[in-house]
Amino acid sequence: MVFTRNTKAKNNPIADIINQLATEQLKLGIKITIWEISRKPSDHFQNKAYPLKHFSHHLFLWNTMKEIRQHLSAAAKDTLFHFHGGIIPVYYPIAFYLKEKNIPFLLSPHGRYNAHTLDKASYLKKKHFANFDQNMITWSSALHFNSEHERKELNNRYPFNQQKSYICPNGLINNNLNIAPKIMKHDEIIYCYYGELNLTAMGLDILLHGFAKFKKSHSNNAILWIIGNGPDRNMILKTIKKLGLHKYVFVKPAVFGALKFEQLSKIDVMVRTPRVDFYPTVVMESAAMSIPCIVSMPTYLAEIIQTENAGYILSENNSEHLQKAFTESIQDMETVQWNRKKMNAHQMIARHFNWSSIARTHIQVYQDLTAH
């Protein structure tokens, strides 16, 4: 079950996740159907191996629900429903119907209950969370989280029965484990951010202030690449000038496909310090290329990176902790620890971010629920 707001958007992380998960579960013999609720069918689910049912999202919720309720009543007795996303008005009447009929459902919020997101949410969204999402959380048969950090974030805001929750990361798109490792040599040490140029959400203010402190406190030949497009490009350029980083920080437009991986092959460390970012695929792509990463907890990858010794995590997402991570990484480059981290990064992807094993984890939960 997925709700698509912007069907024309090329980048839709939740659609990518659902497509990968459904495709792998189909291969493993599970009968899967995607129910997409949107104004028009999006391109993300077209011409796939699994069946797709599209429900038109009308201005009046009642008209949308009328069609959905017909299909709900016709569903087989052993059907499970898996909701993806959160704070979506149309989900609530569906969940209410399922509860009334004692039909089990799962909920994967995919970062929609992130602390920063809810703190900055509008009054209406906060009310929606309090009046509707909290009921869905309570009614759900299982709750899926990408990391322990995501689970704790929600539990701090709305305590729930954690025994029905499980943790499973999202995987690397297309299981792209065969990306060529970094082999290009250069004089500078290159740290890199690749993603949307959104100063607050992506923590680029933290990144720039942390890098400025690092350059002032530690004599080194490190530079920072910021690669991406977005609304805050000019503000980022002004911050770079204000911090006196114009000789060390370079802002480049986003590149894709082979050009993207050519750029990544030149870097030494990927840096990601967002306040909101539940699916940073570039971190996984970099790790697959044996590139260690510096990440904050809202990436939902920090726990695995720490366990696998594949990079550096910020226990607090601020410039002081980032400065320490920069310093630690540049010191490690002079020791055998660095090659170990690079190898661990590559192995981590195969071990934790393979869609086939992720699909099996979800299937086991489905089977446990239908067995009861």
N, C-alpha and C positions, 0 to 999 in steps of 0.2 A: 504494500500500500504506500503510494507516494503522491505528494501534492507538488505540482510544478507551477511556480509563479510566472517565471519568464521562460516561455517555451522556445524563444529565439536565442537565448544565451548559449554561447558555445561552451562556456565553462560551467558545469553543473556537477560539483563533487558528489552530492548524494545520488544523482542519477548514475554516475560512474560506479559508485560503490554497489548500488542495487544491480546494475547490469553485470558486473563481475561476479557478484554473489549468486545471482540467479543462474547465470551461465554455468558456473561450477557445480551448483546443486543439481542442475539438470543432468550434467554428465554423471553425477553420482546416483542417478536414478530417482530423484525426488520430483514429484509432479509440481511444477511451479507456474503460477500465472502472475503477471504484474498488473495491478490495478492502478492506473494513473488518473489522477483528478486534476484537470487543468482546463483552461478556456479552449485551447486547441491542442491536439496531439503534438508532443515534442519529438524532435529528431532522435533523441537519445535512445529510444526503445524501439525504433523502427527496424524492420528486417532482421530480427533476432531469432534465435532458435526457440525461445520460449514464447508462449502466447501472451498477448497484451490486450487488456480491456481498458478502453478509455471512457471516462465519465466527464461530461461537460460540466465545468464549474460555473453555475449560474450566479447572478447577482443575489438571488434569493436562495438561501440554503435549503429551503424546503423542496424546491424543484430539483436540486442536485441529489438530495437524500431519497427522493421518491424512486429514482432509477437505481440507486445503489441498494436500497432496501430490498428491491425485487431480486437482485443477484445474491444478496446476503441470505435471503430465505431459501434460495435454490442451492446454496452451497452444500456439499457433501458433509456428512456428520463428523468425519475425521479431519475436517479442514481447520487449519491454523491461520491466523491473520498476524502479519508482522508489519507494524507501522514504522515508518522511517521519518524522522524529523520531530519537531515539537512546536508548540504554540501555533497550531493550525486549526482554525475554527471548525472546519468540516470533519475533522477527526473525532470530535467529541460525540456527536450523535451516533456515529458508527460504533464507537467504543461502548456507548450506553446500550445500544441494541445488542451487541455481543455479550455484555454483562447480563442483560435481561434473559438472554437465551442460553447462558452458561457456556458460551463458545470461547475457548482460550485465545488470548492474543498477547503478542510481545511488543515491546516498545524499544526502539533504538533512537535516542534523542539526537545523536550525532552532533554533540556540542551545543545544541540549542538552549541548554540550561547552564551554559557557561556563566560563571559569576559576573564577569565584565559585561556580557550581553544582557543579563537580567538587570544589573545595576543601572545600565544606560537605557534600558527599554522604556518605551512610552508608557503612560499611565494605563492605557487600554491593554497593552501586552502584559503588564504586571498583573492587572486584574484577571486577564485570561489565564495566566499561569495559576493564580490563586484559586480561581473558581472552577476551572476546567481541567488543566493539565494535572493538577494535584490529584484529582479524581482518577484520571487515566493511569497515573503512576500507581495508585492504590489498587485499582481494578486489574491491572495487567497481571498476567500469569508469570511473566518473566521480563526483566529489564536488562538490556544489553548496554554495556559501556565500553568505550575504547581503551580506557585506562583506569587505574585506581584513583588517580587525581580527578577524573571526570565524575566518578561515583561519589567521592568525598564532597566535591563541589555541590552536588545536588542534595546529598544527605545533610550538609550544613544548613541549607536553605529550607529543605522540607524532609525531615526524617522519614524513612520508609523501611520496609522489611528487606534488609540487605541479603537475606538468605535466598531470595528469589532472583537475585541479580547475578550476572556473570560478566567477565571481562574478556574481550577478544578484539584485537586491533583490526583495522582495515589494512588491506594489502597493497602491494605495488601494482599499479595498473598494467594489465597484460603480462603479469609475472615477468617483467623485463629484467631478468637476472644476468643477462649476457651482454650488458653494456660494457664497452671496453674500459679497462681501468685507467686511472690517470697515469700517463707516461711522459707528458711534456714537462720539460725542465725550464726554469726561468730564474732570474736573479732575485726577484721579490718573493716574499711570502704573501700569497693572495687569499684573503678572507672574502667570502661572497654571500650576499643576500640575493635571492632570486624570488620574485613574487610581485604582488600588487603594491603599488606605491601609495599606501594608506598609512599615514604617520602614526595614528593612535592605535587602530586595530592591529596592525602588524608590528607595532612596537619599534618603529624606525627611529623614534626619538631616543629610546633606550639604546638602540644599536649605535647611533652616532655619538651620544654622550659617553657611552662605554668605550668606544674606540678612541675618542678624544683623550680620555683619562689614561688609556693604555699607551697612546703615543707619547704623552707627557711624562709618564712615570717609567717608561721602559724604552731604552734605545734599541731600535730595530729597523728592519727594512720592510715592514709589513705595509700592505695597501689593502683597501677595501673596495670591492666592486658592488654596486647596487644595480641589479639588472631587473627591469620591469617597467610596466606602464601603470598609470593611475592618476587620481585627482590631485595628489599632494606633491607632484614632481617639483614645482616651483618652491614650495615651502621647504622641501628637502634640500634643494640647492642653496636656499638662503641660510638654512641651519649649518650646512657644510662651511659656507663662507664665514658665518658668525663664529664658529668653533675653530677657525683657522685650519681646516682640513682639506683645502682645495688642492693641495699637492699629493694627498694620500687617498682621497675618496673619489671614485669615478662612477658617475651615473650613466647607465647604458640602457637603450630600449630593449624590450623583451624580444627574445628570439625563440623559435620553436623547432621541433623535429631535430634533424641532424645538426643544425647550427647551435641549438641549445646544448646538446651533448658535447659539441666541440668546445664551447665556452666552459662547460663544467670540467672538461678534461684538463683545463689549465689551472684550476683552483686547488688550494691546499685544504681549506676548511669551509664548510657551509655553515652559515650562522642564521638562526631563526629564533627571534625573541618576541613573538606576538602576544597580544592580550587575548585574541580570539583567533583560533586557527585549528580546526579539528581534523584536517586532512592535508597535511603538507607533503604532497607527493614528491616534491623536489628534494626533501630530506632523504626519503627512501631511495630516490634515483641516485643521489650523491653517494649514499652509503653503499649502494650496489657497485659503484665505481671505486670502492675502497677509499672514499673521502670521509674522514671523521667530521662530526657535526657538533656545533654548540647550540643547544635548544633550551627553551623555557618550558615550564610545565604545561601551559595551554596547548602545546602541539600534540599532547597526549602520546608522545613517543619517548618522553624523557626517561620513564621508568625502565623500558626495555634497553635503551641506549646505555643507561647506567649499569644495569645488570650485566650486559654483554661487554662492558668496557669499550664501547665503540665511539666515544666522544665525551662531551662535557655537558653537564646540566646545570641550570641556574635554579637553586632551591628558592631563591627570591628573584623575581623578574625586575631587576633594576640595574643601573649602569655600574654600580660598585661590584656586584656579583659578576657582571659581564666582563669587566676589566680583569678580574681574577681569572676568569676562564680563558681570556686572550693570553694572559701571562703564562698560565699553566700549559696551554697548548704550544706556545712558542718555545718553552723550556723543554717540553717533551720531544720536540722535533730534533733535539740534539742527542736523544737517547734511543735505546732499542724499544722503549715504550711506544714510540710513534709508529713503527712498522707493525707492532702488535695491534694497536688501535685500528690501523688501516685494514688489516686482515680480519679483525673482529667485525668491523663495519660491514664488509662484504658477506661474511658468514651469517651475520644477524638477519639480513634480508631473506636469505634462503630458509632460515630457521623459523622466523616469526611472521613474515609478511607474504607468505605463499597463499594464494587464494584457495587452492584445493584444501589445504589443512584448515584454513579459516572456515570454509564451507562445511567441513566435517564437524567443526566445533558447534556451529549453529544447528546442524542436523541432529547432533546428539541432544541438544536442548529441546528441539522439536519432538524428538522421540520420547524423551522423558515426560514431556507435558501430555502427549497423547496416550501414554501408558497409564496415567492416573485416572 
